[in-house]
Amino acid sequence: MKFNNAVILKKIVATPEIKCNLNRCSNCEMNLDNLCPDEQGWITELPENILLPFLGFRPGKKVCLVTRQRFNGPLVLKIDGRCVAISRTIAKNIKVLKTTVGENVVKENV
């Protein structure tokens, strides 16, 4: 079977971006893996993982989802001005308070 590389390349380039159709709400707490690309949130809870603080994950830090890798691959996140990739299983255990871009969160002492 002979393939025409130009036709295959056109099909790959023409494939649409993966759309995010999760339920959206502003200022709600969710798991980190529920963010859509270009959404940001503030970390509220972390699992017991010794490597996360070294990667910059701490409660109160702002994190932005850059991209989701296909085939259940890692999530690429921007935290402290650098990109970090973590697995989706770890991201499911990180709680964030989702905010809109440019919005600041004021923490209140309860």
Chimera marker file (.cmm) of the C-alpha trace (Angstrom):
<marker_set name="trace">
<marker id="1" x="0.000" y="0.000" z="0.000" r="1" g="1" b="0" radius="0.5"/>
<marker id="2" x="1.384" y="3.365" z="-1.008" r="1" g="1" b="0" radius="0.5"/>
<marker id="3" x="0.694" y="6.510" z="1.007" r="1" g="1" b="0" radius="0.5"/>
<marker id="4" x="0.730" y="10.062" z="-0.220" r="1" g="1" b="0" radius="0.5"/>
<marker id="5" x="2.589" y="12.015" z="2.478" r="1" g="1" b="0" radius="0.5"/>
<marker id="6" x="1.004" y="15.324" z="1.475" r="1" g="1" b="0" radius="0.5"/>
<marker id="7" x="-2.517" y="13.953" z="1.970" r="1" g="1" b="0" radius="0.5"/>
<marker id="8" x="-1.613" y="12.451" z="5.358" r="1" g="1" b="0" radius="0.5"/>
<marker id="9" x="-0.013" y="15.724" z="6.483" r="1" g="1" b="0" radius="0.5"/>
<marker id="10" x="-3.104" y="17.705" z="5.448" r="1" g="1" b="0" radius="0.5"/>
<marker id="11" x="-5.311" y="15.377" z="7.484" r="1" g="1" b="0" radius="0.5"/>
<marker id="12" x="-3.097" y="15.741" z="10.552" r="1" g="1" b="0" radius="0.5"/>
<marker id="13" x="-2.936" y="19.541" z="10.273" r="1" g="1" b="0" radius="0.5"/>
<marker id="14" x="-6.683" y="19.801" z="9.602" r="1" g="1" b="0" radius="0.5"/>
<marker id="15" x="-7.673" y="17.890" z="12.748" r="1" g="1" b="0" radius="0.5"/>
<marker id="16" x="-9.398" y="20.301" z="15.132" r="1" g="1" b="0" radius="0.5"/>
<marker id="17" x="-8.074" y="21.102" z="18.576" r="1" g="1" b="0" radius="0.5"/>
<marker id="18" x="-9.484" y="19.072" z="21.431" r="1" g="1" b="0" radius="0.5"/>
<marker id="19" x="-12.360" y="21.140" z="22.762" r="1" g="1" b="0" radius="0.5"/>
<marker id="20" x="-13.001" y="21.350" z="26.459" r="1" g="1" b="0" radius="0.5"/>
<marker id="21" x="-16.660" y="20.816" z="27.243" r="1" g="1" b="0" radius="0.5"/>
<marker id="22" x="-16.554" y="20.435" z="31.003" r="1" g="1" b="0" radius="0.5"/>
<marker id="23" x="-19.088" y="22.271" z="33.138" r="1" g="1" b="0" radius="0.5"/>
<marker id="24" x="-17.678" y="25.716" z="33.847" r="1" g="1" b="0" radius="0.5"/>
<marker id="25" x="-18.165" y="27.820" z="36.922" r="1" g="1" b="0" radius="0.5"/>
<marker id="26" x="-16.293" y="30.782" z="38.325" r="1" g="1" b="0" radius="0.5"/>
<marker id="27" x="-14.782" y="30.654" z="41.805" r="1" g="1" b="0" radius="0.5"/>
<marker id="28" x="-15.526" y="26.988" z="42.427" r="1" g="1" b="0" radius="0.5"/>
<marker id="29" x="-13.272" y="24.300" z="43.865" r="1" g="1" b="0" radius="0.5"/>
<marker id="30" x="-12.402" y="21.406" z="41.568" r="1" g="1" b="0" radius="0.5"/>
<marker id="31" x="-9.662" y="18.921" z="40.816" r="1" g="1" b="0" radius="0.5"/>
<marker id="32" x="-6.692" y="20.182" z="38.829" r="1" g="1" b="0" radius="0.5"/>
<marker id="33" x="-7.378" y="17.744" z="35.994" r="1" g="1" b="0" radius="0.5"/>
<marker id="34" x="-10.811" y="19.374" z="35.454" r="1" g="1" b="0" radius="0.5"/>
<marker id="35" x="-9.309" y="22.678" z="34.295" r="1" g="1" b="0" radius="0.5"/>
<marker id="36" x="-9.418" y="23.416" z="30.579" r="1" g="1" b="0" radius="0.5"/>
<marker id="37" x="-6.380" y="24.750" z="28.695" r="1" g="1" b="0" radius="0.5"/>
<marker id="38" x="-5.635" y="28.418" z="29.501" r="1" g="1" b="0" radius="0.5"/>
<marker id="39" x="-7.718" y="28.290" z="32.690" r="1" g="1" b="0" radius="0.5"/>
<marker id="40" x="-6.097" y="29.031" z="36.011" r="1" g="1" b="0" radius="0.5"/>
<marker id="41" x="-6.737" y="28.339" z="39.634" r="1" g="1" b="0" radius="0.5"/>
<marker id="42" x="-5.262" y="28.621" z="43.105" r="1" g="1" b="0" radius="0.5"/>
<marker id="43" x="-4.049" y="25.446" z="44.822" r="1" g="1" b="0" radius="0.5"/>
<marker id="44" x="-6.041" y="24.679" z="47.972" r="1" g="1" b="0" radius="0.5"/>
<marker id="45" x="-5.122" y="21.036" z="48.749" r="1" g="1" b="0" radius="0.5"/>
<marker id="46" x="-2.251" y="18.725" z="47.835" r="1" g="1" b="0" radius="0.5"/>
<marker id="47" x="-1.798" y="14.961" z="48.220" r="1" g="1" b="0" radius="0.5"/>
<marker id="48" x="1.062" y="13.550" z="50.263" r="1" g="1" b="0" radius="0.5"/>
<marker id="49" x="3.730" y="13.509" z="47.553" r="1" g="1" b="0" radius="0.5"/>
<marker id="50" x="7.314" y="14.416" z="48.374" r="1" g="1" b="0" radius="0.5"/>
<marker id="51" x="8.094" y="15.771" z="44.884" r="1" g="1" b="0" radius="0.5"/>
<marker id="52" x="5.259" y="18.291" z="44.510" r="1" g="1" b="0" radius="0.5"/>
<marker id="53" x="6.776" y="21.043" z="46.724" r="1" g="1" b="0" radius="0.5"/>
<marker id="54" x="10.040" y="20.797" z="44.769" r="1" g="1" b="0" radius="0.5"/>
<marker id="55" x="8.091" y="21.352" z="41.534" r="1" g="1" b="0" radius="0.5"/>
<marker id="56" x="6.516" y="24.490" z="43.009" r="1" g="1" b="0" radius="0.5"/>
<marker id="57" x="3.159" y="23.043" z="44.091" r="1" g="1" b="0" radius="0.5"/>
<marker id="58" x="2.131" y="24.581" z="47.407" r="1" g="1" b="0" radius="0.5"/>
<marker id="59" x="-1.240" y="25.699" z="48.776" r="1" g="1" b="0" radius="0.5"/>
<marker id="60" x="-1.946" y="29.288" z="47.705" r="1" g="1" b="0" radius="0.5"/>
<marker id="61" x="0.099" y="29.139" z="44.470" r="1" g="1" b="0" radius="0.5"/>
<marker id="62" x="-1.485" y="30.106" z="41.153" r="1" g="1" b="0" radius="0.5"/>
<marker id="63" x="-1.391" y="27.387" z="38.489" r="1" g="1" b="0" radius="0.5"/>
<marker id="64" x="-2.454" y="27.555" z="34.825" r="1" g="1" b="0" radius="0.5"/>
<marker id="65" x="-3.161" y="24.558" z="32.595" r="1" g="1" b="0" radius="0.5"/>
<marker id="66" x="-1.152" y="24.943" z="29.386" r="1" g="1" b="0" radius="0.5"/>
<marker id="67" x="-2.109" y="21.713" z="27.608" r="1" g="1" b="0" radius="0.5"/>
<marker id="68" x="-3.381" y="18.171" z="28.052" r="1" g="1" b="0" radius="0.5"/>
<marker id="69" x="-1.313" y="15.552" z="26.270" r="1" g="1" b="0" radius="0.5"/>
<marker id="70" x="-3.294" y="13.036" z="24.261" r="1" g="1" b="0" radius="0.5"/>
<marker id="71" x="-3.874" y="9.373" z="25.052" r="1" g="1" b="0" radius="0.5"/>
<marker id="72" x="-4.206" y="10.014" z="28.790" r="1" g="1" b="0" radius="0.5"/>
<marker id="73" x="-0.774" y="11.631" z="28.896" r="1" g="1" b="0" radius="0.5"/>
<marker id="74" x="0.457" y="14.197" z="31.410" r="1" g="1" b="0" radius="0.5"/>
<marker id="75" x="-0.857" y="17.693" z="32.012" r="1" g="1" b="0" radius="0.5"/>
<marker id="76" x="1.500" y="20.566" z="31.266" r="1" g="1" b="0" radius="0.5"/>
<marker id="77" x="1.036" y="23.329" z="33.835" r="1" g="1" b="0" radius="0.5"/>
<marker id="78" x="2.556" y="26.761" z="34.317" r="1" g="1" b="0" radius="0.5"/>
<marker id="79" x="3.477" y="27.533" z="37.910" r="1" g="1" b="0" radius="0.5"/>
<marker id="80" x="5.880" y="30.232" z="39.118" r="1" g="1" b="0" radius="0.5"/>
<marker id="81" x="6.616" y="31.193" z="35.494" r="1" g="1" b="0" radius="0.5"/>
<marker id="82" x="7.829" y="27.745" z="34.406" r="1" g="1" b="0" radius="0.5"/>
<marker id="83" x="6.189" y="24.764" z="32.747" r="1" g="1" b="0" radius="0.5"/>
<marker id="84" x="5.875" y="21.501" z="34.658" r="1" g="1" b="0" radius="0.5"/>
<marker id="85" x="4.338" y="18.202" z="33.518" r="1" g="1" b="0" radius="0.5"/>
<marker id="86" x="2.540" y="15.948" z="36.005" r="1" g="1" b="0" radius="0.5"/>
<marker id="87" x="0.489" y="12.790" z="35.563" r="1" g="1" b="0" radius="0.5"/>
<marker id="88" x="-3.280" y="12.931" z="35.487" r="1" g="1" b="0" radius="0.5"/>
<marker id="89" x="-3.531" y="10.589" z="38.477" r="1" g="1" b="0" radius="0.5"/>
<marker id="90" x="-1.610" y="13.087" z="40.630" r="1" g="1" b="0" radius="0.5"/>
<marker id="91" x="-3.602" y="16.000" z="39.163" r="1" g="1" b="0" radius="0.5"/>
<marker id="92" x="-6.872" y="14.306" z="40.204" r="1" g="1" b="0" radius="0.5"/>
<marker id="93" x="-5.747" y="14.588" z="43.841" r="1" g="1" b="0" radius="0.5"/>
<marker id="94" x="-4.846" y="18.304" z="43.708" r="1" g="1" b="0" radius="0.5"/>
<marker id="95" x="-7.708" y="20.663" z="44.568" r="1" g="1" b="0" radius="0.5"/>
<marker id="96" x="-7.791" y="24.139" z="43.028" r="1" g="1" b="0" radius="0.5"/>
<marker id="97" x="-10.076" y="27.139" z="43.283" r="1" g="1" b="0" radius="0.5"/>
<marker id="98" x="-10.817" y="28.033" z="39.648" r="1" g="1" b="0" radius="0.5"/>
<marker id="99" x="-10.702" y="31.711" z="38.783" r="1" g="1" b="0" radius="0.5"/>
<marker id="100" x="-11.030" y="33.700" z="35.606" r="1" g="1" b="0" radius="0.5"/>
<marker id="101" x="-7.873" y="35.118" z="34.024" r="1" g="1" b="0" radius="0.5"/>
<marker id="102" x="-6.625" y="38.207" z="35.835" r="1" g="1" b="0" radius="0.5"/>
<marker id="103" x="-8.858" y="37.671" z="38.861" r="1" g="1" b="0" radius="0.5"/>
<marker id="104" x="-7.290" y="37.774" z="42.314" r="1" g="1" b="0" radius="0.5"/>
<marker id="105" x="-8.477" y="35.639" z="45.176" r="1" g="1" b="0" radius="0.5"/>
<marker id="106" x="-8.757" y="37.217" z="48.596" r="1" g="1" b="0" radius="0.5"/>
<marker id="107" x="-8.332" y="34.664" z="51.360" r="1" g="1" b="0" radius="0.5"/>
<marker id="108" x="-10.359" y="35.167" z="54.484" r="1" g="1" b="0" radius="0.5"/>
<marker id="109" x="-9.465" y="33.770" z="57.868" r="1" g="1" b="0" radius="0.5"/>
<marker id="110" x="-12.327" y="31.641" z="59.108" r="1" g="1" b="0" radius="0.5"/>
<link id1="1" id2="2" r="1" g="1" b="0" radius="0.2"/>
<link id1="2" id2="3" r="1" g="1" b="0" radius="0.2"/>
<link id1="3" id2="4" r="1" g="1" b="0" radius="0.2"/>
<link id1="4" id2="5" r="1" g="1" b="0" radius="0.2"/>
<link id1="5" id2="6" r="1" g="1" b="0" radius="0.2"/>
<link id1="6" id2="7" r="1" g="1" b="0" radius="0.2"/>
<link id1="7" id2="8" r="1" g="1" b="0" radius="0.2"/>
<link id1="8" id2="9" r="1" g="1" b="0" radius="0.2"/>
<link id1="9" id2="10" r="1" g="1" b="0" radius="0.2"/>
<link id1="10" id2="11" r="1" g="1" b="0" radius="0.2"/>
<link id1="11" id2="12" r="1" g="1" b="0" radius="0.2"/>
<link id1="12" id2="13" r="1" g="1" b="0" radius="0.2"/>
<link id1="13" id2="14" r="1" g="1" b="0" radius="0.2"/>
<link id1="14" id2="15" r="1" g="1" b="0" radius="0.2"/>
<link id1="15" id2="16" r="1" g="1" b="0" radius="0.2"/>
<link id1="16" id2="17" r="1" g="1" b="0" radius="0.2"/>
<link id1="17" id2="18" r="1" g="1" b="0" radius="0.2"/>
<link id1="18" id2="19" r="1" g="1" b="0" radius="0.2"/>
<link id1="19" id2="20" r="1" g="1" b="0" radius="0.2"/>
<link id1="20" id2="21" r="1" g="1" b="0" radius="0.2"/>
<link id1="21" id2="22" r="1" g="1" b="0" radius="0.2"/>
<link id1="22" id2="23" r="1" g="1" b="0" radius="0.2"/>
<link id1="23" id2="24" r="1" g="1" b="0" radius="0.2"/>
<link id1="24" id2="25" r="1" g="1" b="0" radius="0.2"/>
<link id1="25" id2="26" r="1" g="1" b="0" radius="0.2"/>
<link id1="26" id2="27" r="1" g="1" b="0" radius="0.2"/>
<link id1="27" id2="28" r="1" g="1" b="0" radius="0.2"/>
<link id1="28" id2="29" r="1" g="1" b="0" radius="0.2"/>
<link id1="29" id2="30" r="1" g="1" b="0" radius="0.2"/>
<link id1="30" id2="31" r="1" g="1" b="0" radius="0.2"/>
<link id1="31" id2="32" r="1" g="1" b="0" radius="0.2"/>
<link id1="32" id2="33" r="1" g="1" b="0" radius="0.2"/>
<link id1="33" id2="34" r="1" g="1" b="0" radius="0.2"/>
<link id1="34" id2="35" r="1" g="1" b="0" radius="0.2"/>
<link id1="35" id2="36" r="1" g="1" b="0" radius="0.2"/>
<link id1="36" id2="37" r="1" g="1" b="0" radius="0.2"/>
<link id1="37" id2="38" r="1" g="1" b="0" radius="0.2"/>
<link id1="38" id2="39" r="1" g="1" b="0" radius="0.2"/>
<link id1="39" id2="40" r="1" g="1" b="0" radius="0.2"/>
<link id1="40" id2="41" r="1" g="1" b="0" radius="0.2"/>
<link id1="41" id2="42" r="1" g="1" b="0" radius="0.2"/>
<link id1="42" id2="43" r="1" g="1" b="0" radius="0.2"/>
<link id1="43" id2="44" r="1" g="1" b="0" radius="0.2"/>
<link id1="44" id2="45" r="1" g="1" b="0" radius="0.2"/>
<link id1="45" id2="46" r="1" g="1" b="0" radius="0.2"/>
<link id1="46" id2="47" r="1" g="1" b="0" radius="0.2"/>
<link id1="47" id2="48" r="1" g="1" b="0" radius="0.2"/>
<link id1="48" id2="49" r="1" g="1" b="0" radius="0.2"/>
<link id1="49" id2="50" r="1" g="1" b="0" radius="0.2"/>
<link id1="50" id2="51" r="1" g="1" b="0" radius="0.2"/>
<link id1="51" id2="52" r="1" g="1" b="0" radius="0.2"/>
<link id1="52" id2="53" r="1" g="1" b="0" radius="0.2"/>
<link id1="53" id2="54" r="1" g="1" b="0" radius="0.2"/>
<link id1="54" id2="55" r="1" g="1" b="0" radius="0.2"/>
<link id1="55" id2="56" r="1" g="1" b="0" radius="0.2"/>
<link id1="56" id2="57" r="1" g="1" b="0" radius="0.2"/>
<link id1="57" id2="58" r="1" g="1" b="0" radius="0.2"/>
<link id1="58" id2="59" r="1" g="1" b="0" radius="0.2"/>
<link id1="59" id2="60" r="1" g="1" b="0" radius="0.2"/>
<link id1="60" id2="61" r="1" g="1" b="0" radius="0.2"/>
<link id1="61" id2="62" r="1" g="1" b="0" radius="0.2"/>
<link id1="62" id2="63" r="1" g="1" b="0" radius="0.2"/>
<link id1="63" id2="64" r="1" g="1" b="0" radius="0.2"/>
<link id1="64" id2="65" r="1" g="1" b="0" radius="0.2"/>
<link id1="65" id2="66" r="1" g="1" b="0" radius="0.2"/>
<link id1="66" id2="67" r="1" g="1" b="0" radius="0.2"/>
<link id1="67" id2="68" r="1" g="1" b="0" radius="0.2"/>
<link id1="68" id2="69" r="1" g="1" b="0" radius="0.2"/>
<link id1="69" id2="70" r="1" g="1" b="0" radius="0.2"/>
<link id1="70" id2="71" r="1" g="1" b="0" radius="0.2"/>
<link id1="71" id2="72" r="1" g="1" b="0" radius="0.2"/>
<link id1="72" id2="73" r="1" g="1" b="0" radius="0.2"/>
<link id1="73" id2="74" r="1" g="1" b="0" radius="0.2"/>
<link id1="74" id2="75" r="1" g="1" b="0" radius="0.2"/>
<link id1="75" id2="76" r="1" g="1" b="0" radius="0.2"/>
<link id1="76" id2="77" r="1" g="1" b="0" radius="0.2"/>
<link id1="77" id2="78" r="1" g="1" b="0" radius="0.2"/>
<link id1="78" id2="79" r="1" g="1" b="0" radius="0.2"/>
<link id1="79" id2="80" r="1" g="1" b="0" radius="0.2"/>
<link id1="80" id2="81" r="1" g="1" b="0" radius="0.2"/>
<link id1="81" id2="82" r="1" g="1" b="0" radius="0.2"/>
<link id1="82" id2="83" r="1" g="1" b="0" radius="0.2"/>
<link id1="83" id2="84" r="1" g="1" b="0" radius="0.2"/>
<link id1="84" id2="85" r="1" g="1" b="0" radius="0.2"/>
<link id1="85" id2="86" r="1" g="1" b="0" radius="0.2"/>
<link id1="86" id2="87" r="1" g="1" b="0" radius="0.2"/>
<link id1="87" id2="88" r="1" g="1" b="0" radius="0.2"/>
<link id1="88" id2="89" r="1" g="1" b="0" radius="0.2"/>
<link id1="89" id2="90" r="1" g="1" b="0" radius="0.2"/>
<link id1="90" id2="91" r="1" g="1" b="0" radius="0.2"/>
<link id1="91" id2="92" r="1" g="1" b="0" radius="0.2"/>
<link id1="92" id2="93" r="1" g="1" b="0" radius="0.2"/>
<link id1="93" id2="94" r="1" g="1" b="0" radius="0.2"/>
<link id1="94" id2="95" r="1" g="1" b="0" radius="0.2"/>
<link id1="95" id2="96" r="1" g="1" b="0" radius="0.2"/>
<link id1="96" id2="97" r="1" g="1" b="0" radius="0.2"/>
<link id1="97" id2="98" r="1" g="1" b="0" radius="0.2"/>
<link id1="98" id2="99" r="1" g="1" b="0" radius="0.2"/>
<link id1="99" id2="100" r="1" g="1" b="0" radius="0.2"/>
<link id1="100" id2="101" r="1" g="1" b="0" radius="0.2"/>
<link id1="101" id2="102" r="1" g="1" b="0" radius="0.2"/>
<link id1="102" id2="103" r="1" g="1" b="0" radius="0.2"/>
<link id1="103" id2="104" r="1" g="1" b="0" radius="0.2"/>
<link id1="104" id2="105" r="1" g="1" b="0" radius="0.2"/>
<link id1="105" id2="106" r="1" g="1" b="0" radius="0.2"/>
<link id1="106" id2="107" r="1" g="1" b="0" radius="0.2"/>
<link id1="107" id2="108" r="1" g="1" b="0" radius="0.2"/>
<link id1="108" id2="109" r="1" g="1" b="0" radius="0.2"/>
<link id1="109" id2="110" r="1" g="1" b="0" radius="0.2"/>
</marker_set>
